Amino acid sequence: MNAVPANGEAALTPGERSELIRLRAENALLRTEKDILLKAATGFAIDAGALSPGALGKPEPR
């Protein structure tokens, strides 16, 4: 059984902790890939004339 820390939340098992670390790393990688793809798609759209360079707004918040 997991010990309950002072903050009242159950402690993670070693398996849960390793999965959390893996998922955080995967999430960071996916965010980076999404940003790269967004920049590439924007560049292609500008080059194709489908999007004007001045029409770019702020990136979506995270």
A tleap script that builds the chain and sets N, CA, C and O, in Angstrom:
source leaprc.protein.ff14SB
mol = sequence {
  NMET ASN ALA VAL PRO ALA ASN GLY GLU ALA
  ALA LEU THR PRO GLY GLU ARG SER GLU LEU
  ILE ARG LEU ARG ALA GLU ASN ALA LEU LEU
  ARG THR GLU LYS ASP ILE LEU LEU LYS ALA
  ALA THR GLY PHE ALA ILE ASP ALA GLY ALA
  LEU SER PRO GLY ALA LEU GLY LYS PRO GLU
  PRO CARG
}
set mol.1.N position { 0.839 -1.181 0.000 }
set mol.1.CA position { 0.000 0.000 0.000 }
set mol.1.C position { 0.883 1.243 0.000 }
set mol.1.O position { 1.933 1.266 0.641 }
set mol.2.N position { 0.444 2.289 -0.732 }
set mol.2.CA position { 1.239 3.508 -0.837 }
set mol.2.C position { 1.124 4.340 0.430 }
set mol.2.O position { 0.048 4.456 1.016 }
set mol.3.N position { 2.230 4.908 0.838 }
set mol.3.CA position { 2.208 5.842 1.959 }
set mol.3.C position { 1.587 7.148 1.472 }
set mol.3.O position { 1.711 7.495 0.298 }
set mol.4.N position { 0.935 7.855 2.348 }
set mol.4.CA position { 0.300 9.119 1.983 }
set mol.4.C position { 1.176 10.254 2.496 }
set mol.4.O position { 1.338 10.409 3.706 }
set mol.5.N position { 1.754 11.064 1.573 }
set mol.5.CA position { 2.582 12.192 1.986 }
set mol.5.C position { 1.768 13.252 2.704 }
set mol.5.O position { 0.541 13.168 2.756 }
set mol.6.N position { 2.444 14.247 3.258 }
set mol.6.CA position { 1.798 15.304 4.034 }
set mol.6.C position { 0.769 16.087 3.221 }
set mol.6.O position { -0.186 16.621 3.784 }
set mol.7.N position { 0.959 16.162 1.882 }
set mol.7.CA position { 0.020 16.941 1.072 }
set mol.7.C position { -1.282 16.195 0.807 }
set mol.7.O position { -2.187 16.745 0.178 }
set mol.8.N position { -1.395 14.948 1.275 }
set mol.8.CA position { -2.640 14.202 1.155 }
set mol.8.C position { -2.777 13.380 -0.106 }
set mol.8.O position { -3.741 12.627 -0.242 }
set mol.9.N position { -1.828 13.501 -1.046 }
set mol.9.CA position { -1.882 12.726 -2.290 }
set mol.9.C position { -1.123 11.420 -2.107 }
set mol.9.O position { -0.129 11.367 -1.382 }
set mol.10.N position { -1.588 10.382 -2.757 }
set mol.10.CA position { -0.915 9.086 -2.679 }
set mol.10.C position { 0.419 9.151 -3.425 }
set mol.10.O position { 0.516 9.767 -4.487 }
set mol.11.N position { 1.429 8.521 -2.869 }
set mol.11.CA position { 2.749 8.467 -3.518 }
set mol.11.C position { 2.672 7.565 -4.747 }
set mol.11.O position { 1.855 6.646 -4.810 }
set mol.12.N position { 3.528 7.843 -5.712 }
set mol.12.CA position { 3.550 7.038 -6.926 }
set mol.12.C position { 4.393 5.787 -6.708 }
set mol.12.O position { 5.397 5.807 -5.995 }
set mol.13.N position { 3.964 4.712 -7.332 }
set mol.13.CA position { 4.773 3.490 -7.317 }
set mol.13.C position { 5.946 3.709 -8.278 }
set mol.13.O position { 5.889 4.611 -9.113 }
set mol.14.N position { 6.995 2.912 -8.177 }
set mol.14.CA position { 8.107 3.060 -9.123 }
set mol.14.C position { 7.656 2.931 -10.582 }
set mol.14.O position { 8.160 3.645 -11.449 }
set mol.15.N position { 6.723 2.038 -10.854 }
set mol.15.CA position { 6.212 1.889 -12.218 }
set mol.15.C position { 5.459 3.126 -12.684 }
set mol.15.O position { 5.606 3.557 -13.828 }
set mol.16.N position { 4.657 3.691 -11.797 }
set mol.16.CA position { 3.911 4.906 -12.137 }
set mol.16.C position { 4.861 6.073 -12.348 }
set mol.16.O position { 4.669 6.885 -13.253 }
set mol.17.N position { 5.887 6.153 -11.508 }
set mol.17.CA position { 6.859 7.241 -11.634 }
set mol.17.C position { 7.608 7.146 -12.964 }
set mol.17.O position { 7.806 8.161 -13.632 }
set mol.18.N position { 8.025 5.941 -13.355 }
set mol.18.CA position { 8.739 5.793 -14.627 }
set mol.18.C position { 7.811 6.087 -15.806 }
set mol.18.O position { 8.241 6.666 -16.803 }
set mol.19.N position { 6.551 5.693 -15.697 }
set mol.19.CA position { 5.596 5.998 -16.765 }
set mol.19.C position { 5.359 7.503 -16.862 }
set mol.19.O position { 5.257 8.042 -17.964 }
set mol.20.N position { 5.271 8.181 -15.731 }
set mol.20.CA position { 5.080 9.626 -15.724 }
set mol.20.C position { 6.256 10.327 -16.385 }
set mol.20.O position { 6.069 11.258 -17.168 }
set mol.21.N position { 7.468 9.881 -16.071 }
set mol.21.CA position { 8.666 10.459 -16.681 }
set mol.21.C position { 8.655 10.231 -18.188 }
set mol.21.O position { 8.951 11.145 -18.958 }
set mol.22.N position { 8.313 9.005 -18.614 }
set mol.22.CA position { 8.258 8.687 -20.039 }
set mol.22.C position { 7.208 9.527 -20.751 }
set mol.22.O position { 7.460 10.037 -21.843 }
set mol.23.N position { 6.029 9.676 -20.144 }
set mol.23.CA position { 4.954 10.435 -20.773 }
set mol.23.C position { 5.291 11.924 -20.851 }
set mol.23.O position { 4.938 12.587 -21.826 }
set mol.24.N position { 5.970 12.451 -19.835 }
set mol.24.CA position { 6.374 13.864 -19.889 }
set mol.24.C position { 7.380 14.095 -21.001 }
set mol.24.O position { 7.309 15.104 -21.702 }
set mol.25.N position { 8.325 13.163 -21.169 }
set mol.25.CA position { 9.309 13.286 -22.243 }
set mol.25.C position { 8.628 13.183 -23.608 }
set mol.25.O position { 8.952 13.936 -24.527 }
set mol.26.N position { 7.685 12.250 -23.735 }
set mol.26.CA position { 6.954 12.100 -24.995 }
set mol.26.C position { 6.132 13.348 -25.292 }
set mol.26.O position { 6.060 13.781 -26.442 }
set mol.27.N position { 5.524 13.919 -24.286 }
set mol.27.CA position { 4.725 15.128 -24.449 }
set mol.27.C position { 5.598 16.283 -24.937 }
set mol.27.O position { 5.197 17.036 -25.825 }
set mol.28.N position { 6.791 16.423 -24.356 }
set mol.28.CA position { 7.706 17.484 -24.782 }
set mol.28.C position { 8.114 17.285 -26.237 }
set mol.28.O position { 8.165 18.246 -27.005 }
set mol.29.N position { 8.405 16.048 -26.617 }
set mol.29.CA position { 8.777 15.746 -28.001 }
set mol.29.C position { 7.622 16.069 -28.949 }
set mol.29.O position { 7.838 16.669 -30.002 }
set mol.30.N position { 6.414 15.682 -28.591 }
set mol.30.CA position { 5.252 15.937 -29.450 }
set mol.30.C position { 4.993 17.433 -29.601 }
set mol.30.O position { 4.626 17.889 -30.684 }
set mol.31.N position { 5.177 18.193 -28.539 }
set mol.31.CA position { 5.008 19.650 -28.630 }
set mol.31.C position { 6.041 20.249 -29.586 }
set mol.31.O position { 5.716 21.117 -30.396 }
set mol.32.N position { 7.286 19.780 -29.486 }
set mol.32.CA position { 8.341 20.271 -30.366 }
set mol.32.C position { 8.024 19.923 -31.817 }
set mol.32.O position { 8.157 20.768 -32.702 }
set mol.33.N position { 7.606 18.685 -32.065 }
set mol.33.CA position { 7.262 18.268 -33.424 }
set mol.33.C position { 6.101 19.087 -33.965 }
set mol.33.O position { 6.103 19.474 -35.133 }
set mol.34.N position { 5.103 19.355 -33.117 }
set mol.34.CA position { 3.951 20.151 -33.550 }
set mol.34.C position { 4.386 21.560 -33.937 }
set mol.34.O position { 3.923 22.098 -34.942 }
set mol.35.N position { 5.273 22.159 -33.144 }
set mol.35.CA position { 5.751 23.500 -33.446 }
set mol.35.C position { 6.510 23.537 -34.767 }
set mol.35.O position { 6.339 24.463 -35.561 }
set mol.36.N position { 7.351 22.528 -35.003 }
set mol.36.CA position { 8.103 22.449 -36.259 }
set mol.36.C position { 7.154 22.300 -37.443 }
set mol.36.O position { 7.310 22.987 -38.453 }
set mol.37.N position { 6.172 21.407 -37.325 }
set mol.37.CA position { 5.219 21.198 -38.413 }
set mol.37.C position { 4.379 22.443 -38.677 }
set mol.37.O position { 4.080 22.756 -39.830 }
set mol.38.N position { 3.999 23.149 -37.628 }
set mol.38.CA position { 3.222 24.376 -37.793 }
set mol.38.C position { 4.030 25.426 -38.543 }
set mol.38.O position { 3.508 26.099 -39.432 }
set mol.39.N position { 5.303 25.567 -38.186 }
set mol.39.CA position { 6.160 26.533 -38.873 }
set mol.39.C position { 6.351 26.142 -40.335 }
set mol.39.O position { 6.319 26.998 -41.220 }
set mol.40.N position { 6.549 24.849 -40.586 }
set mol.40.CA position { 6.730 24.389 -41.970 }
set mol.40.C position { 5.458 24.622 -42.784 }
set mol.40.O position { 5.525 25.123 -43.907 }
set mol.41.N position { 4.311 24.266 -42.233 }
set mol.41.CA position { 3.040 24.442 -42.944 }
set mol.41.C position { 2.783 25.920 -43.221 }
set mol.41.O position { 2.295 26.278 -44.293 }
set mol.42.N position { 3.109 26.768 -42.264 }
set mol.42.CA position { 2.933 28.208 -42.456 }
set mol.42.C position { 3.833 28.706 -43.583 }
set mol.42.O position { 3.409 29.495 -44.428 }
set mol.43.N position { 5.074 28.240 -43.585 }
set mol.43.CA position { 6.004 28.632 -44.654 }
set mol.43.C position { 5.521 28.184 -46.018 }
set mol.43.O position { 5.586 28.946 -46.983 }
set mol.44.N position { 5.032 26.942 -46.107 }
set mol.44.CA position { 4.506 26.444 -47.384 }
set mol.44.C position { 3.285 27.253 -47.818 }
set mol.44.O position { 3.139 27.559 -49.002 }
set mol.45.N position { 2.418 27.599 -46.885 }
set mol.45.CA position { 1.220 28.375 -47.224 }
set mol.45.C position { 1.582 29.768 -47.708 }
set mol.45.O position { 0.961 30.287 -48.636 }
set mol.46.N position { 2.586 30.376 -47.085 }
set mol.46.CA position { 3.030 31.703 -47.529 }
set mol.46.C position { 3.642 31.600 -48.919 }
set mol.46.O position { 3.338 32.412 -49.793 }
set mol.47.N position { 4.510 30.598 -49.131 }
set mol.47.CA position { 5.140 30.410 -50.450 }
set mol.47.C position { 4.107 30.143 -51.540 }
set mol.47.O position { 4.286 30.581 -52.676 }
set mol.48.N position { 3.033 29.433 -51.212 }
set mol.48.CA position { 2.001 29.108 -52.195 }
set mol.48.C position { 1.023 30.261 -52.408 }
set mol.48.O position { 0.176 30.201 -53.299 }
set mol.49.N position { 1.138 31.312 -51.592 }
set mol.49.CA position { 0.243 32.451 -51.722 }
set mol.49.C position { -1.094 32.264 -51.043 }
set mol.49.O position { -1.989 33.097 -51.189 }
set mol.50.N position { -1.242 31.172 -50.297 }
set mol.50.CA position { -2.505 30.916 -49.615 }
set mol.50.C position { -2.611 31.687 -48.300 }
set mol.50.O position { -3.685 31.771 -47.705 }
set mol.51.N position { -1.500 32.242 -47.860 }
set mol.51.CA position { -1.471 32.964 -46.588 }
set mol.51.C position { -0.499 34.114 -46.744 }
set mol.51.O position { 0.621 33.935 -47.221 }
set mol.52.N position { -0.936 35.306 -46.336 }
set mol.52.CA position { -0.029 36.446 -46.421 }
set mol.52.C position { 0.819 36.507 -45.155 }
set mol.52.O position { 0.337 36.168 -44.074 }
set mol.53.N position { 2.067 36.932 -45.274 }
set mol.53.CA position { 2.935 36.977 -44.102 }
set mol.53.C position { 2.394 37.847 -42.976 }
set mol.53.O position { 2.659 37.571 -41.806 }
set mol.54.N position { 1.648 38.881 -43.303 }
set mol.54.CA position { 1.097 39.763 -42.272 }
set mol.54.C position { -0.141 39.190 -41.592 }
set mol.54.O position { -0.608 39.757 -40.604 }
set mol.55.N position { -0.682 38.084 -42.091 }
set mol.55.CA position { -1.917 37.513 -41.557 }
set mol.55.C position { -1.663 36.589 -40.364 }
set mol.55.O position { -2.604 36.068 -39.767 }
set mol.56.N position { -0.405 36.393 -40.026 }
set mol.56.CA position { -0.091 35.475 -38.937 }
set mol.56.C position { -0.426 36.107 -37.596 }
set mol.56.O position { -0.023 37.234 -37.306 }
set mol.57.N position { -1.168 35.367 -36.785 }
set mol.57.CA position { -1.502 35.835 -35.449 }
set mol.57.C position { -0.561 35.246 -34.428 }
set mol.57.O position { 0.459 34.649 -34.771 }
set mol.58.N position { -0.910 35.417 -33.185 }
set mol.58.CA position { -0.116 34.847 -32.108 }
set mol.58.C position { -0.313 33.330 -32.096 }
set mol.58.O position { -1.393 32.841 -32.429 }
set mol.59.N position { 0.733 32.583 -31.712 }
set mol.59.CA position { 0.562 31.134 -31.613 }
set mol.59.C position { -0.430 30.789 -30.512 }
set mol.59.O position { -0.610 31.553 -29.563 }
set mol.60.N position { -1.074 29.629 -30.644 }
set mol.60.CA position { -2.063 29.225 -29.653 }
set mol.60.C position { -1.385 29.000 -28.299 }
set mol.60.O position { -0.266 28.490 -28.240 }
set mol.61.N position { -2.058 29.377 -27.218 }
set mol.61.CA position { -1.465 29.187 -25.889 }
set mol.61.C position { -1.434 27.715 -25.513 }
set mol.61.O position { -2.200 26.906 -26.036 }
set mol.62.N position { -0.529 27.383 -24.590 }
set mol.62.CA position { -0.409 25.999 -24.130 }
set mol.62.C position { -1.101 25.814 -22.829 }
set mol.62.O position { -1.106 24.710 -22.284 }
savepdb mol mol.pdb
quit
